Amino acid sequence: MMIEMDADAFEALVTEELDRLPDDMFAGLENVVFLIEDRPEDGSLDLFGVYDGLALTERDRYGLGDLPDRITVFREPHLNACDDLDELRDEVHTTLVHEIAHFYGIDDARLHELGWA
């Protein structure tokens, strides 16, 4: 059973979960924007989020005119996968940590070891 939540309410929930993350997780985030979309481009419901950029471990620094990296959270896959609001909050939290970790250069294998994938 899919949770019903409009785009504005979901964005508010994501913002609340971002605010709950530890400050040191944001200390190195530079030139990153957080976006919310209904679904991935392929329309699937199995991808909760995506990091689009160059991991911190793979770059020196940003240059003049570099576009920001993007972390996108997908609303409908989250709503489809969760049975209640508490589960939705937990899944959004996990997605945010997972995608921010990619910014810092942590791959999926390590995230699995840490319990964030």
C-alpha positions in Angstrom: 0.0 0.0 0.0 1.5 3.3 -1.1 1.6 6.3 1.3 -0.2 9.3 -0.1 1.9 12.5 0.2 2.0 15.5 -2.1 5.2 17.0 -3.4 5.2 19.9 -0.9 4.7 17.7 2.1 7.5 15.3 0.9 9.9 18.2 0.4 9.1 19.4 4.0 9.9 15.8 5.3 13.2 15.7 3.4 14.1 19.1 4.7 13.3 17.9 8.3 15.5 14.9 7.8 18.4 17.0 6.4 18.1 19.2 9.5 18.4 16.0 11.7 21.7 14.9 10.1 24.9 15.7 12.1 26.6 19.0 11.4 29.9 17.3 10.6 28.2 15.5 7.7 27.7 18.9 6.1 31.1 20.3 7.0 32.7 19.3 3.7 29.6 19.6 1.5 30.5 22.2 -1.0 28.7 23.3 -4.1 25.9 20.6 -3.7 22.2 21.1 -4.3 19.5 18.8 -3.0 16.6 18.2 -5.4 13.3 16.3 -5.2 11.7 14.6 -8.2 8.8 12.3 -8.5 10.6 9.4 -10.2 13.9 8.7 -11.9 14.0 9.3 -15.7 13.3 5.6 -16.4 10.1 5.8 -14.4 11.2 3.0 -12.0 10.2 2.7 -8.4 13.3 1.0 -7.1 15.7 3.9 -7.0 15.3 6.2 -4.0 18.1 8.7 -4.7 21.1 9.5 -6.8 24.3 11.5 -6.5 25.3 13.2 -9.7 28.8 14.7 -9.5 32.4 14.1 -8.9 33.2 12.6 -5.5 35.4 14.7 -3.2 38.1 12.0 -3.3 38.3 12.4 -7.1 38.8 16.2 -7.3 41.0 19.0 -6.2 38.5 21.7 -5.8 35.8 23.5 -7.8 36.8 25.9 -10.4 35.1 29.1 -11.5 31.8 28.4 -13.2 31.6 24.7 -12.1 28.0 23.5 -11.8 27.0 22.2 -8.4 26.8 18.5 -7.7 23.3 17.2 -7.3 21.7 14.9 -4.8 18.2 13.9 -6.0 15.6 12.2 -3.8 12.8 10.5 -5.6 9.3 10.9 -3.9 7.3 8.1 -5.5 9.7 5.2 -4.9 9.9 6.2 -1.2 6.1 6.4 -0.9 5.7 3.1 -2.7 8.2 1.3 -0.5 7.0 2.5 2.9 3.9 1.5 4.9 3.8 4.4 7.3 5.3 7.8 8.1 7.9 6.5 10.5 9.2 4.0 7.9 9.2 6.8 5.3 11.3 9.1 7.6 13.8 6.3 8.2 14.1 5.5 4.5 14.5 9.2 3.5 17.2 9.5 6.2 19.0 6.4 4.9 18.8 7.8 1.3 20.2 11.1 2.3 23.1 9.5 4.2 23.8 7.2 1.3 23.9 9.9 -1.3 26.0 12.3 0.8 28.4 9.4 1.4 28.9 9.1 -2.3 29.9 12.8 -2.4 32.6 11.9 0.1 33.8 9.0 -2.1 32.3 6.1 -0.1 31.1 3.4 -2.5 28.1 1.0 -2.3 30.2 -1.9 -1.0 31.4 0.2 2.0 27.9 1.5 2.6 26.6 -2.0 2.7 29.2 -2.9 5.3 28.2 0.2 7.3 24.4 -0.6 7.0 23.5 2.4 4.9 22.7 0.6 1.6 
